[in-house]
C-alpha cells in the first residue's frame, strides 16, 4: 500500500484515481458475441459456454432435480445463515414500499403516483473466483417484494456443468423464477434479447468482470435497462487516532480479497494509526487463503494522512466511495457530513462484511465515483412510478388559460387547441 502524507487539493484527483477499467477495447469482441446470440439464440449461448466456460451443455435451464440435489449439498449451518440474511434483507427492503397519495394542486386538479413492478427482471451472478450467493439474495429479495412477475437468473456453471449449490439454494429462498447456466457476455445477451430458453427481460442487474460490464453497457443503449454503471469494488476507511488498527486492517483486506482490481483506502488524521495499520495488514495478509489476490489489490490501495477531519471529509466526498467505514470517536457527527457514498458503516463494530451479507442493506452499490449521482440497488430499482391526473371543469378553467399562453409561446398550436376546445365546451 502506498502512503501519502498531507496531499494538496490540486493532487486529489490523481491520488484518488481508481484502477482503470477500459471497456472500449472490448467493444468489438462483445458486439460479435451479442450479435450472434441475438441471431441464433440458445445455440450461440451453448457454443460460447463451451468456448469461454469450458463446459459442454445440452440445455441451459437448471432442472428441478438439480435444485433438489443442491439443497442436499448445502450444510444446515449455511442454510440457516442464508435464511437469516434473506429475512433481514426482506425486512429492510419491505420498509421501502412506496405509498403514493393524491395531491390537489389547485381546486379541480388532482395528481398522484402509483408504483408498479418491472414485470421481467434479469439477475447476473458471477461464478469466477467466488460463488456470490449473497448477491442472489440482494437482488432477488427486493425483486420479489416489488412484485416482479418473472425473475430470471443467469450464472456460469463449473466445468462439470454444475452451479454452486449455495447459489441455487439462495435462489429458491429468494423466489427466483427461472435459472440458467450461462455466464459472461452470453448471459447478458440472452437476457437482453431472449432466446428459445431464456426469457427476454426489461432490466438487468448484477456485477461482473470487464466483459460483463461492457456487455451491459452495449445492451443498455437500445435493448434493455441496467441497474447502474459498474467497476471494480472499493472501500474507504475514515479513521482517527481512536480507531483499532486490527479492525482497520481487517476492513481493508476484506475488500482487497474481492479481486486484483479492487481498491482499499484509509483516510486518517493519525500518522501513528497508519504505521500500526501497515504492520497489521502484513500480519493478517499472510493468514488469508486468497492472499495472492489481496496482495495484488493492495498495490492499488492507499493510506492517506490528512491535516484534520474537515479535510478528511472533503477528500471522502470527492472520492465518493462505494463502501465507507467511519471509525472515529464522533462517527455520527462525521457521518452527517457525508454526501457522496454508496453505503456507510458506522463505528468500530460495523464492518463492511455486515452489509455484504446479513445486516439487511443492499450490497449492489455504485462504484468508480458514481455514488455522486447514483444510489445503490433498493426496492425502487425494481419498480416504476406512473403518474395520474384528473381534471374537472373547475380545474381546466383554472389552469387552462395558462396552458394556452405557454403553448402559444412555444409555438405548439395543437397543444393550445386541445385546451381551447375544452374551455369552449359547456
C-alpha positions in Angstrom: 0.0 0.0 0.0 1.2 3.5 -0.8 1.4 6.0 2.0 0.6 9.7 1.0 1.1 12.4 3.6 -0.8 15.7 3.6 -1.7 15.8 -0.1 -2.6 19.2 -1.6 -6.1 19.6 -3.0 -4.8 20.0 -6.6 -3.4 16.5 -6.4 -6.5 14.8 -5.1 -7.9 13.7 -8.5 -4.7 11.8 -9.3 -4.4 10.3 -5.8 -8.0 9.1 -5.8 -7.8 7.6 -9.3 -9.3 4.1 -9.4 -7.7 1.1 -11.2 -8.6 1.7 -14.9 -11.4 -0.4 -16.5 -11.2 0.3 -20.2 -14.1 -1.4 -21.9 -13.6 0.4 -25.2 -11.0 -2.2 -26.4 -13.5 -5.0 -25.7 -16.3 -3.4 -27.8 -15.8 -5.4 -31.0 -15.4 -8.8 -29.2 -18.5 -8.1 -27.1 -20.5 -6.9 -30.0 -19.7 -10.1 -32.0 -21.0 -12.3 -29.2 -24.1 -10.2 -28.7 -24.9 -10.2 -32.4 -24.7 -14.0 -32.6 -26.9 -14.5 -29.6 -29.5 -12.1 -31.0 -29.5 -14.0 -34.3 -29.0 -17.6 -33.1 -30.3 -17.8 -29.5 -29.7 -20.9 -27.5 -27.3 -22.5 -30.0 -24.9 -19.5 -29.8 -25.1 -19.4 -26.0 -24.2 -23.1 -25.8 -21.3 -22.7 -28.1 -20.0 -19.7 -26.1 -20.3 -21.7 -22.9 -18.1 -24.3 -24.4 -15.6 -21.8 -25.6 -15.4 -19.5 -22.6 -16.6 -21.5 -19.6 -15.1 -24.8 -20.9 -18.3 -26.8 -20.4 -20.4 -28.7 -23.0 -24.1 -28.3 -22.1 -27.1 -30.0 -23.6 -29.5 -27.4 -22.2 -29.3 -24.1 -20.4 -32.1 -24.4 -17.8 -31.5 -25.7 -14.3 -33.8 -28.6 -13.6 -35.9 -29.3 -10.5 -33.7 -32.4 -9.9 -30.6 -30.1 -9.8 -32.4 -27.8 -7.3 -33.2 -30.7 -5.0 -29.6 -32.1 -5.3 -28.2 -28.6 -4.4 -30.4 -28.4 -1.3 -29.0 -31.7 -0.1 -25.4 -30.5 -0.5 -25.7 -27.2 1.4 -24.9 -27.6 5.1 -27.6 -26.8 7.7 -25.3 -24.1 9.1 -25.1 -22.3 5.8 -28.8 -22.8 5.1 -29.6 -21.1 8.4 -27.2 -18.2 7.7 -28.8 -17.7 4.2 -32.3 -17.7 5.7 -31.3 -15.2 8.4 -29.7 -12.9 5.8 -32.7 -13.2 3.5 -35.1 -12.3 6.3 -33.0 -9.2 7.2 -32.8 -8.1 3.6 -36.5 -8.6 3.3 -37.3 -6.6 6.4 -35.1 -3.6 5.3 -36.4 -3.5 1.7 -40.1 -4.1 2.6 -39.9 -0.9 4.7 -39.1 1.0 1.4 -42.6 0.3 -0.1 -43.9 3.4 -1.8 -47.2 4.9 -0.6 -48.5 7.4 -3.1 -51.1 10.0 -2.1 -53.4 12.1 -4.1 -52.5 15.8 -4.2 -54.8 18.6 -5.3 -52.5 21.2 -6.9 -55.4 23.6 -7.4 -59.1 23.0 -6.9 -60.2 20.6 -9.6 -56.8 19.3 -10.5 -55.7 16.1 -8.7 -52.4 14.3 -9.3 -50.9 11.2 -7.9 -48.3 8.4 -8.5 -48.7 4.6 -8.5 -45.8 2.2 -8.0 -45.9 -0.8 -10.4 -43.2 -3.5 -10.6 -41.0 -4.1 -13.6 -42.6 -7.3 -14.9 -39.5 -9.1 -16.0 -36.0 -8.7 -14.5 -32.7 -10.5 -15.1 -30.1 -11.2 -12.5 -26.5 -11.9 -13.3 -24.5 -13.7 -10.7 -20.8 -14.2 -11.3 -19.1 -17.5 -10.8 -15.5 -16.6 -11.1 -13.2 -16.6 -8.0 -16.1 -16.8 -5.5 -19.7 -18.1 -5.6 -21.7 -14.9 -4.8 -24.8 -16.5 -3.4 -25.2 -13.4 -1.3 -25.8 -11.3 -4.4 -28.7 -13.6 -5.3 -30.4 -12.6 -2.0 -29.6 -8.9 -2.5 -31.2 -8.8 -6.0 -34.0 -11.4 -5.9 -35.4 -10.5 -2.5 -36.4 -6.9 -3.4 -37.5 -8.0 -6.8 -39.9 -10.4 -5.1 -41.1 -7.8 -2.7 -41.7 -5.4 -5.6 -43.9 -7.9 -7.3 -41.8 -8.6 -10.4 -43.7 -11.4 -12.3 -40.6 -13.1 -13.7 -37.2 -13.1 -12.1 -34.6 -14.7 -14.3 -31.1 -15.7 -13.1 -28.1 -16.5 -15.2 -24.8 -17.7 -13.7 -21.9 -19.7 -15.2 -21.6 -23.4 -14.4 -18.4 -25.2 -13.5 -16.6 -27.5 -15.9 -18.9 -30.3 -14.8 -21.9 -28.3 -15.8 -23.0 -27.7 -12.2 -23.9 -24.4 -10.5 -22.7 -23.9 -6.9 -25.4 -25.4 -4.6 -25.5 -22.4 -2.4 -26.4 -20.2 -5.3 -29.3 -22.5 -6.2 -30.4 -22.7 -2.5 -30.3 -18.9 -2.2 -32.3 -18.5 -5.4 -35.0 -20.8 -4.2 -35.2 -19.0 -0.8 -35.4 -15.6 -2.5 -38.0 -16.5 -5.1 -36.2 -16.7 -8.4 -38.5 -17.9 -11.2 -36.0 -19.5 -13.6 -32.3 -20.2 -13.5 -30.0 -20.8 -16.5 -26.4 -21.9 -16.9 -24.8 -19.1 -18.8 -22.0 -16.7 -17.9 -20.3 -13.6 -19.2 -21.4 -11.7 -22.3 -23.6 -14.6 -23.5 -25.7 -14.4 -20.3 -26.2 -10.7 -20.7 -27.1 -11.1 -24.4 -29.6 -14.0 -23.6 -31.5 -11.9 -21.1 -31.4 -8.7 -23.2 -32.7 -10.3 -26.4 -34.3 -13.5 -25.3 -33.6 -17.0 -26.7 -35.6 -20.2 -27.2 -34.9 -20.9 -23.5 -34.1 -17.6 -21.7 -36.9 -15.1 -21.5 -36.2 -11.5 -22.6 -36.2 -9.2 -19.6 -36.8 -5.5 -19.2 -33.9 -4.7 -16.8 -30.7 -6.5 -15.9 -29.0 -6.4 -12.5 -25.7 -7.7 -11.1 -22.0 -7.4 -11.1 -19.4 -9.0 -13.3 -16.0 -8.7 -14.9 -15.0 -6.2 -17.6 -16.7 -8.2 -20.4 -20.0 -8.3 -18.4 -19.7 -4.6 -17.8 -19.1 -3.9 -21.5 -22.0 -6.1 -22.5 -24.3 -4.4 -20.1 -23.3 -1.0 -21.4 -23.9 -2.1 -25.0 -27.3 -3.7 -24.5 -28.4 -0.7 -22.4 -28.1 1.6 -25.4 -31.3 0.4 -27.0 -32.4 -3.0 -25.8 -32.8 -3.2 -22.0 -32.3 -1.1 -18.9 -29.5 -1.9 -16.4 -29.0 -1.3 -12.7 -26.1 1.1 -12.8 -22.6 1.7 -14.1 -20.2 -0.7 -12.5 -16.5 -1.0 -11.9 -14.1 -2.7 -9.5 -15.2 -2.8 -5.9 -13.8 -0.4 -3.3 -13.8 0.6 0.3 -12.6 3.7 2.3 -12.0 3.6 6.0 -12.2 7.1 7.6 -10.5 6.9 10.9 -8.9 9.0 13.7 -6.5 8.1 16.5 -9.1 6.2 18.4 -9.6 3.5 15.7 -8.5 0.0 16.3 -5.7 -0.9 13.8 -6.6 -4.5 13.8 -10.2 -3.7 12.8 -9.0 -1.2 10.1 -6.6 -3.7 8.6 -9.2 -6.4 8.5 -11.6 -4.0 6.8 -9.1 -3.0 4.1 -8.2 -6.7 3.5 -11.8 -7.8 3.3 -12.2 -5.5 0.3 -8.8 -6.4 -1.2 -9.7 -10.1 -1.5 -12.6 -9.3 -3.8 -10.3 -9.1 -6.9 -7.0 -7.8 -8.1 -8.6 -4.6 -9.3 -10.3 -3.8 -6.1 -9.2 -0.7 -4.1 -8.9 -0.1 -0.4 -8.2 3.4 1.0 -7.5 4.6 4.5 -8.0 8.3 5.2 -6.9 9.4 8.7 -5.7 12.2 10.8 -3.3 9.9 12.7 0.2 9.1 11.5 0.6 6.6 14.3 -2.5 4.7 13.1 -1.1 4.4 9.6 2.1 2.8 11.0 0.1 0.3 13.0 -2.3 -0.5 10.1 0.6 -1.1 7.7 2.1 -3.7 10.1 -1.3 -5.3 10.9 -2.2 -5.6 7.2 1.0 -7.6 6.5 0.3 -9.8 9.5 -3.3 -10.6 8.5 -2.5 -10.9 4.8 -0.1 -13.8 5.4 -3.0 -15.7 7.0 -5.5 -15.3 4.2 -6.2 -18.2 1.7 -6.8 -15.5 -1.0 -3.6 -13.6 -0.1 -2.3 -13.5 -3.7 -5.4 -11.7 -4.9 -5.4 -9.4 -1.9 -1.7 -8.6 -2.3 -2.3 -7.5 -5.9 -5.3 -5.4 -4.9 -3.2 -3.7 -2.2 -1.0 -2.3 -5.0 -4.0 -0.2 -5.9 -4.6 0.8 -2.3 -3.6 3.9 -0.4 -3.0 5.1 3.2 -3.7 8.9 3.2 -2.7 11.2 6.1 -4.6 14.5 6.2 -4.3 17.5 8.5 -7.7 17.5 10.1 -11.2 15.9 10.0 -12.6 18.7 7.8 -10.0 17.8 5.1 -10.8 14.1 5.6 -14.5 14.7 5.0 -13.8 16.8 1.9 -11.5 14.2 0.5 -14.0 11.4 1.2 -16.9 13.3 -0.5 -14.6 13.8 -3.5 -13.7 10.1 -3.7 -17.4 9.1 -3.3 -16.6 5.5 -2.1 -18.8 2.5 -2.8 -18.3 1.5 0.9 -17.4 3.9 3.6 -16.5 2.8 7.1 -16.2 5.6 9.7 -14.2 4.6 12.7 -13.9 7.8 14.7 -14.8 8.8 18.2 -17.6 11.1 16.9 -18.7 8.9 14.0 -22.3 10.0 14.0 -21.3 13.7 13.7 -18.9 12.9 10.9 -21.5 10.7 9.1 -23.9 13.7 8.9 -21.3 15.4 6.7 -21.1 12.7 4.2 -22.9 13.4 0.9 -21.2 11.1 -1.5 -21.1 7.4 -0.7 -22.8 4.1 -1.6 -23.2 2.6 1.8 -21.9 3.8 5.2 -20.8 1.7 8.2 -20.7 3.5 11.5 -18.4 2.8 14.4 -15.8 0.1 15.1 -18.3 -2.8 15.3 -19.8 -2.2 11.8 -17.6 -3.9 9.3 -18.4 -3.8 5.5 -18.9 -7.6 5.7 -22.2 -6.9 7.6 -23.7 -5.1 4.6 -22.2 -7.6 2.2 -24.2 -10.4 3.8 -26.7 -10.1 6.6 -27.5 -6.7 8.1 -30.2 -6.1 5.6 -28.9 -3.2 3.4 -28.1 -3.9 -0.2 -24.5 -4.6 -1.3 -25.1 -3.8 -5.0 -23.7 -0.3 -5.0 -22.3 2.4 -7.3 -18.5 2.3 -7.8 -15.9 4.4 -9.5 -17.2 7.7 -8.1 -20.8 7.1 -9.4 -22.0 7.5 -5.8 -22.1 11.2 -6.6 -25.1 10.6 -8.9 -26.4 7.0 -8.3 -27.9 5.1 -5.5 -27.4 1.5 -4.6 -30.0 -1.1 -5.5 -33.2 -0.7 -3.5 -36.8 -1.6 -3.8 -37.2 1.4 -6.1 -34.8 -0.3 -8.6 -37.5 -2.9 -9.3 -40.5 -0.6 -9.7 -41.7 2.2 -11.9 -43.8 5.1 -10.8 -46.7 6.0 -13.1 -48.3 9.5 -12.7 -52.0 10.1 -12.9 -54.1 13.2 -13.1 -57.8 14.0 -13.1 -59.0 17.4 -14.1 -62.6 18.6 -13.6 -64.4 21.5 -15.2 -63.3 23.8 -12.4 -59.7 22.6 -12.8 -59.5 23.1 -16.6 -61.0 26.6 -16.2 -58.4 27.4 -13.6 -55.2 26.3 -15.4 -56.4 26.2 -19.0 -55.6 29.9 -19.8 -52.1 29.5 -18.5 -51.6 26.3 -20.6 -52.9 28.2 -23.7 -50.4 31.1 -23.2 -47.5 28.7 -22.6 -48.3 26.5 -25.6 -48.7 29.6 -27.9 -45.3 30.9 -26.8 -43.7 27.6 -27.6 -45.5 27.7 -31.0 -47.3 24.5 -30.3 -50.7 25.5 -31.5 -52.2 22.0 -31.4 -51.3 21.8 -27.7 -53.1 25.1 -27.2 -56.1 23.9 -29.1 -56.5 20.8 -27.0 -57.3 23.1 -24.1 -59.2 25.7 -26.1 -61.8 23.2 -27.3 -62.5 22.1 -23.8 -62.8 25.6 -22.5 -65.4 26.4 -25.2 -67.5 23.4 -24.4 -70.1 23.8 -21.8 
